[in-house]
Amino acid sequence: MPNSDLERVVGALRRLTRKSSVLQGGALIDRLIRETKLDAASIRSHFKEMRRQGWIEASSWSATGNPVGRVQVSLPALPTPLWCEQWNSALLACKELSEADRETLFECGAILADMDETEFSKILNGLVRLREDQSKWFGTPQFLVGAQYICGSSKILSKLGSRAIRAFGIDLAKFPDHPLYVVTAGPSNPQAVVLVENPAAFELATKTAAVEHCAFIATFGFGLSKVSEDYGNQLASMVEHGLSGSITLMREGSSAPPARELLKHENITFWGDLDIAGIQIYERIAKHIPSLQLSALYRPMIDAATAGNHRHPYAMAVGKSGQSMFSATREDSKKMLNHCREWAVDQELVTASQIEIMAGKLLLQSA
C-alpha cells in the first residue's frame, strides 16, 4: 500500500487520541473507515506495520487482525515545523526584543508559516516600532496602522493573535477595527428622532413620508456581520462614547442636523428587533439618553408575537440561538421581555404604511 494511505490512518489516530492515548478496540476499525475512507482490509494491513513500529498495542488481536479491548496508541512525535526554527532565529536576531518578548511573540509565527523567512525580521522590526509609536496613532483604524508598520499589509497585525500582541505591549483596544459610521435622514427641524437598530429598516423608513417630519439614525460599517445585533451593539457603543470617533453621513435628499445634535432631541425613541438582544441594546442606549423611550413602531411587532403568525423561535436558522434572558432595569424593558421570552419578531416586518403612521410616536404598554 502507498505510504499516503498509512499517513491517513496515522493522521486519523492523532485526531482520535487528542484527549486520550487509549481507545476502545471494538469499534476502532469502523471509526477509522469513516475517518479515512479506506476499507477494513487496508486499515488492518497498516495496523501490522504500526504494531511492528510499536505505535499501537492492544489487549489482544483477533485472528483477522482486529484489535480487542483497550488499544494504546503511541505515535511518534510530529516533526518540528520549519517555521518554528526560522521564526525563532528571527526572534533571537532582533536585538530590541527581551527574552520575555521572544517568548510572547513565538506563537505569532504559526500564521506566518507560508511566508519567506526574510520577511520575519521586517515584521518584528515593525512591531517594535509600533510599540514605541503607538500613542500617536490611537484612534486610527487598525488596518491603517498595520499597513504603515507591518510590510505594507493592512491585515497582518490583526492575524498575529490579539493575546500575544497585547502581551507584547501594543494596546489594540485603542485602534478601532474599522471606521464607525452613523447615518442620518430627515428634515432640518424634525418633530421626533428614531434610533433604528437595522440598516434595512432605516432605509425603508427613509422612503416613506415619515422622513418629512421624523429624523432617523442608524449605523453600519466594515467588519460587521449581517446579524442584526451587530449593528445595534455598534450603535449602543457609539452612543456610550458620545459618538466620539464616529463619522456621520447624511442620506441623500435629507437635511437633518448632525447626529450628536439629534441625540439631544426631547422626543427621541428606539426601534429595533423584538427580541432579547434588541431590548438589551435599548437598555444600553437609554443609560446615556435618559429621555429615550420605545417607539410605537413596536406595536405591530408585539401584535405579531401575540398572534403567532409572524413570529419565530430563538433558533440557529434565524440567527438568534445565542440569546439568553437578562435582568432588565427599566419597567418598559421588563414589559417588552414578556412579549419576547419565547418568540421574536424582526423589525423588518413593519410595513412602510405603518412607519408613516407610527414613526415619532411613543409605544403605549398596558400594565
C-alpha positions as CSV (number, residue, x, y, z in Angstrom):
1,M,0.0,0.0,0.0
2,P,1.3,3.5,-0.7
3,N,2.7,5.5,2.2
4,S,0.0,8.1,1.8
5,D,-2.7,5.6,3.0
6,L,-0.6,4.8,6.1
7,E,-0.3,8.5,6.8
8,R,-4.1,8.8,6.5
9,V,-4.5,6.2,9.2
10,V,-1.9,7.8,11.4
11,G,-3.5,11.2,10.9
12,A,-6.9,9.8,11.9
13,L,-5.4,8.2,15.0
14,R,-3.8,11.5,16.0
15,R,-7.2,13.2,15.9
16,L,-8.9,10.4,17.8
17,T,-6.2,10.5,20.6
18,R,-6.2,14.2,21.2
19,K,-7.8,13.7,24.6
20,S,-6.6,10.2,25.5
21,S,-4.0,7.9,24.1
22,V,-6.2,4.9,24.9
23,L,-9.0,3.8,22.6
24,Q,-11.5,1.0,22.6
25,G,-10.6,-1.6,20.0
26,G,-14.1,-2.9,19.3
27,A,-15.3,0.0,17.2
28,L,-11.8,1.3,16.2
29,I,-11.8,-0.2,12.7
30,D,-15.2,1.2,11.9
31,R,-14.2,4.6,13.2
32,L,-11.1,4.6,11.0
33,I,-13.1,3.6,8.0
34,R,-15.3,6.7,8.5
35,E,-12.3,8.9,9.1
36,T,-10.0,7.7,6.3
37,K,-12.5,6.4,3.7
38,L,-10.2,3.3,3.4
39,D,-11.6,-0.3,3.6
40,A,-11.2,-2.5,6.6
41,A,-8.6,-4.7,4.9
42,S,-6.3,-1.8,4.2
43,I,-6.6,-0.5,7.8
44,R,-5.7,-3.9,9.2
45,S,-2.7,-4.1,6.9
46,H,-1.5,-0.8,8.2
47,F,-2.0,-1.9,11.7
48,K,0.5,-4.7,11.1
49,E,3.2,-2.1,10.2
50,M,2.2,0.1,13.1
51,R,2.4,-2.9,15.6
52,R,5.9,-3.6,14.2
53,Q,6.9,0.0,14.8
54,G,5.5,-0.1,18.4
55,W,3.0,2.7,17.6
56,I,-0.1,0.7,18.5
57,E,-0.8,-2.1,21.1
58,A,-4.0,-3.9,22.0
59,S,-5.0,-6.1,24.9
60,S,-5.3,-8.8,22.2
61,W,-5.8,-9.2,18.5
62,S,-8.3,-11.3,16.6
63,A,-7.3,-13.9,14.0
64,T,-8.2,-11.4,11.3
65,G,-6.1,-8.6,12.8
66,N,-8.8,-6.6,14.6
67,P,-7.8,-5.0,18.0
68,V,-9.6,-6.3,21.0
69,G,-10.1,-4.5,24.3
70,R,-8.1,-1.4,25.2
71,V,-5.8,0.0,22.5
72,Q,-2.7,2.0,23.5
73,V,-1.6,4.5,20.8
74,S,2.0,5.8,21.0
75,L,2.6,7.6,17.7
76,P,5.9,9.3,17.0
77,A,6.1,13.0,17.7
78,L,5.4,15.2,14.7
79,P,8.4,16.8,13.2
80,T,9.0,20.4,14.2
81,P,7.5,22.7,11.5
82,L,10.1,24.6,9.5
83,W,8.6,27.9,10.5
84,C,9.4,27.3,14.2
85,E,13.2,27.2,13.6
86,Q,13.1,30.2,11.2
87,W,10.8,32.3,13.3
88,N,12.9,31.6,16.4
89,S,16.1,32.6,14.6
90,A,14.5,35.9,13.6
91,L,13.4,36.5,17.2
92,L,16.9,35.8,18.5
93,A,18.4,38.1,15.9
94,C,16.2,41.1,16.8
95,K,18.2,42.9,19.5
96,E,15.4,45.2,20.5
97,L,13.5,42.2,22.0
98,S,13.8,41.0,25.5
99,E,13.7,37.3,26.4
100,A,10.1,37.8,27.6
101,D,9.2,39.5,24.3
102,R,10.6,36.5,22.4
103,E,8.5,34.1,24.5
104,T,5.4,36.2,24.0
105,L,5.8,36.6,20.2
106,F,6.8,33.0,19.5
107,E,3.2,31.8,18.9
108,C,2.7,34.5,16.2
109,G,5.0,32.6,13.9
110,A,2.3,29.9,13.1
111,I,0.3,32.4,10.9
112,L,3.4,33.3,9.0
113,A,4.4,29.7,8.1
114,D,3.9,30.2,4.3
115,M,5.9,33.4,4.2
116,D,9.6,33.6,3.2
117,E,11.8,33.8,6.3
118,T,13.4,37.0,5.0
119,E,10.1,38.8,5.9
120,F,10.2,37.8,9.5
121,S,12.8,40.4,10.6
122,K,10.7,43.2,8.8
123,I,7.6,42.1,10.8
124,L,9.4,42.1,14.1
125,N,11.0,45.5,13.4
126,G,7.6,46.8,12.6
127,L,6.1,45.5,15.8
128,V,8.9,47.1,17.8
129,R,8.5,50.5,16.1
130,L,4.7,50.3,16.6
131,R,5.1,49.6,20.3
132,E,7.2,52.7,20.6
133,D,5.0,54.9,18.4
134,Q,1.5,53.6,19.2
135,S,0.3,56.6,21.3
136,K,0.4,58.9,18.3
137,W,-1.8,56.5,16.3
138,F,-4.5,55.9,19.0
139,G,-8.0,56.3,17.4
140,T,-6.7,55.4,14.0
141,P,-8.3,52.2,12.5
142,Q,-6.1,49.1,13.0
143,F,-5.9,48.4,9.2
144,L,-4.3,51.8,8.5
145,V,-1.8,51.5,11.3
146,G,-0.9,47.9,10.3
147,A,-0.2,49.0,6.7
148,Q,2.2,51.7,8.0
149,Y,4.3,49.3,10.2
150,I,3.9,45.7,9.0
151,C,5.1,45.1,5.5
152,G,2.5,47.4,3.9
153,S,-0.2,45.0,4.9
154,S,-3.5,46.1,6.5
155,K,-4.2,42.6,7.8
156,I,-1.1,41.0,9.3
157,L,-1.4,42.9,12.6
158,S,-4.9,41.5,13.1
159,K,-3.8,38.0,12.2
160,L,-0.9,37.6,14.6
161,G,-3.1,37.0,17.6
162,S,-4.5,39.6,19.9
163,R,-3.4,37.9,23.1
164,A,0.3,37.9,22.1
165,I,0.3,41.4,20.6
166,R,-1.4,42.8,23.7
167,A,1.1,41.0,26.0
168,F,3.9,42.4,23.8
169,G,2.7,45.9,24.8
170,I,0.6,47.1,21.9
171,D,-2.8,48.3,23.1
172,L,-5.0,47.0,20.3
173,A,-8.1,48.4,22.0
174,K,-7.0,51.9,21.1
175,F,-7.2,51.1,17.4
176,P,-10.8,50.6,16.1
177,D,-11.3,47.6,13.8
178,H,-13.0,49.7,11.1
179,P,-14.4,53.2,10.6
180,L,-17.6,53.8,12.6
181,Y,-20.4,55.3,10.5
182,V,-23.6,56.7,11.7
183,V,-26.1,57.7,9.0
184,T,-29.0,60.2,9.4
185,A,-32.1,61.0,7.4
186,G,-34.8,63.6,7.9
187,P,-35.8,67.2,7.9
188,S,-33.7,70.1,9.3
189,N,-36.1,70.6,12.2
190,P,-37.6,67.2,13.0
191,Q,-40.5,66.8,15.3
192,A,-39.1,63.5,16.6
193,V,-36.0,61.3,16.3
194,V,-36.0,57.5,15.9
195,L,-32.9,55.4,16.6
196,V,-33.1,52.3,14.3
197,E,-31.3,49.1,15.0
198,N,-31.0,47.7,11.5
199,P,-30.0,49.4,8.2
200,A,-32.6,47.7,6.1
201,A,-35.4,49.1,8.4
202,F,-33.7,52.5,8.3
203,E,-33.6,52.5,4.5
204,L,-37.3,51.6,4.3
205,A,-38.2,54.5,6.7
206,T,-36.3,57.0,4.5
207,K,-38.5,56.1,1.6
208,T,-41.7,56.9,3.4
209,A,-43.5,60.2,4.1
210,A,-42.4,59.9,7.8
211,V,-39.0,61.2,6.8
212,E,-40.6,64.6,6.2
213,H,-41.2,65.1,9.9
214,C,-39.0,62.5,11.7
215,A,-35.3,62.1,11.7
216,F,-33.9,58.5,11.6
217,I,-30.5,57.4,12.8
218,A,-28.8,54.0,12.1
219,T,-25.2,52.7,11.9
220,F,-23.2,50.5,9.6
221,G,-19.6,49.8,9.0
222,F,-16.9,47.4,7.6
223,G,-16.4,44.2,9.6
224,L,-20.0,43.9,10.8
225,S,-21.8,40.7,10.0
226,K,-25.4,40.6,8.8
227,V,-26.6,39.5,12.3
228,S,-28.8,42.4,13.4
229,E,-27.5,42.8,16.9
230,D,-24.0,43.6,15.4
231,Y,-25.5,46.9,14.1
232,G,-27.5,47.6,17.3
233,N,-24.5,46.9,19.6
234,Q,-22.3,49.2,17.5
235,L,-24.9,51.9,17.7
236,A,-25.1,51.4,21.5
237,S,-21.3,51.5,21.8
238,M,-21.1,54.7,19.7
239,V,-23.8,56.4,21.9
240,E,-21.9,55.3,25.1
241,H,-18.8,57.1,23.8
242,G,-20.7,60.2,22.8
243,L,-20.2,59.4,19.1
244,S,-16.5,60.0,19.6
245,G,-14.5,59.0,16.6
246,S,-17.6,58.2,14.5
247,I,-18.3,59.5,11.1
248,T,-21.7,61.0,10.4
249,L,-23.2,60.5,6.9
250,M,-26.4,62.1,5.7
251,R,-28.8,60.2,3.5
252,E,-29.3,61.7,0.0
253,G,-32.1,64.2,0.0
254,S,-32.0,64.8,3.7
255,S,-31.2,68.0,5.7
256,A,-31.1,66.5,9.2
257,P,-28.9,68.1,11.9
258,P,-25.7,66.3,13.0
259,A,-26.2,63.0,14.9
260,R,-24.8,64.5,18.1
261,E,-27.5,67.2,18.0
262,L,-30.2,64.7,17.2
263,L,-29.4,62.6,20.2
264,K,-30.3,65.6,22.4
265,H,-33.8,65.9,20.9
266,E,-36.6,66.0,23.5
267,N,-38.7,63.4,21.6
268,I,-36.4,60.5,20.8
269,T,-37.4,56.9,20.6
270,F,-35.7,53.5,19.9
271,W,-36.9,50.9,17.4
272,G,-35.2,47.6,17.0
273,D,-36.0,43.9,16.8
274,L,-38.5,42.5,19.3
275,D,-36.1,40.0,20.8
276,I,-33.9,39.8,24.0
277,A,-30.8,41.2,22.3
278,G,-32.8,44.2,21.0
279,I,-34.1,45.0,24.5
280,Q,-30.6,44.8,25.9
281,I,-29.4,47.3,23.2
282,Y,-32.3,49.6,24.2
283,E,-31.2,49.5,27.9
284,R,-27.6,50.2,27.0
285,I,-28.6,53.3,25.0
286,A,-31.2,54.5,27.5
287,K,-28.5,54.7,30.2
288,H,-26.9,57.5,28.2
289,I,-30.0,59.1,26.8
290,P,-32.4,59.5,29.8
291,S,-35.3,60.8,27.7
292,L,-35.2,57.8,25.3
293,Q,-38.4,55.8,25.0
294,L,-39.7,52.9,23.0
295,S,-41.2,53.7,19.6
296,A,-44.8,53.0,18.7
297,L,-43.3,51.0,15.7
298,Y,-43.0,48.1,18.2
299,R,-46.9,47.8,18.3
300,P,-47.3,45.8,15.1
301,M,-44.4,43.6,16.2
302,I,-46.0,42.9,19.6
303,D,-49.2,42.1,17.8
304,A,-47.4,39.6,15.6
305,A,-45.7,38.0,18.5
306,T,-49.0,37.6,20.3
307,A,-51.0,36.3,17.3
308,G,-48.3,33.8,16.4
309,N,-48.5,34.0,12.6
310,H,-45.3,36.1,12.1
311,R,-43.0,35.2,15.0
312,H,-40.0,32.9,15.2
313,P,-38.2,30.9,17.9
314,Y,-34.7,31.6,19.2
315,A,-33.1,29.2,16.8
316,M,-29.9,28.9,14.8
317,A,-31.7,29.4,11.4
318,V,-32.8,32.9,12.4
319,G,-29.5,33.9,13.9
320,K,-30.8,34.1,17.5
321,S,-29.7,30.8,19.1
322,G,-27.2,32.5,21.4
323,Q,-29.6,35.0,23.1
324,S,-30.3,34.4,26.7
325,M,-32.6,36.2,29.2
326,F,-31.2,39.1,31.3
327,S,-32.5,41.1,34.2
328,A,-33.9,44.4,32.9
329,T,-33.7,47.5,35.0
330,R,-36.4,49.6,33.2
331,E,-40.1,48.9,33.6
332,D,-40.8,49.3,29.9
333,S,-38.0,46.8,29.1
334,K,-39.5,44.3,31.6
335,K,-42.8,44.5,29.8
336,M,-41.2,44.1,26.4
337,L,-39.4,41.0,27.6
338,N,-42.7,39.4,28.4
339,H,-43.6,39.7,24.7
340,C,-40.3,38.1,23.5
341,R,-39.3,35.5,26.1
342,E,-40.0,32.6,23.8
343,W,-40.7,34.2,20.4
344,A,-39.1,37.0,18.5
345,V,-40.1,39.3,15.6
346,D,-37.7,41.2,13.4
347,Q,-38.3,44.9,12.8
348,E,-38.3,44.4,9.0
349,L,-41.9,43.0,9.5
350,V,-43.2,46.6,9.9
351,T,-44.5,48.0,6.6
352,A,-44.0,51.4,5.0
353,S,-47.6,52.4,5.7
354,Q,-47.2,51.5,9.4
355,I,-43.9,53.5,9.6
356,E,-45.7,56.6,8.2
357,I,-48.5,56.3,10.8
358,M,-46.4,55.4,13.9
359,A,-42.9,56.9,13.5
360,G,-42.2,59.6,16.1
361,K,-45.0,58.3,18.4
362,L,-44.4,56.6,21.7
363,L,-45.3,52.9,22.5
364,L,-48.1,52.7,25.0
365,Q,-48.0,49.5,27.0
366,S,-50.6,48.2,29.4
367,A,-49.5,47.3,33.0
